């Protein structure tokens, strides 16, 4: 049986593994992170101009969809943040 405190086994409210990003859009990820950290906090964690200079969801989504390395960093931050949040509740 899997250890429920193992970050790799963390599941969201619907029972899906967080690390698989099942049913989560890039827009939902970005909105969650902006709500959690704010634009300045996102800029501190992931140094890309779309978070620092006139940040908006629309411009950030455009950049992230065209830039795989930046999208990967945003998705990884989301996974880390959601995993910590879920494990803290247990």
PyMOL commands that set and color helices and strands:
alter all, ss='L'
color gray80, all
select helices_A, chain A and resi 7-9+18-20+26-45+49-52+57-66+68-89
alter helices_A, ss='H'
color red, helices_A
deselect
rebuild
show_as cartoon
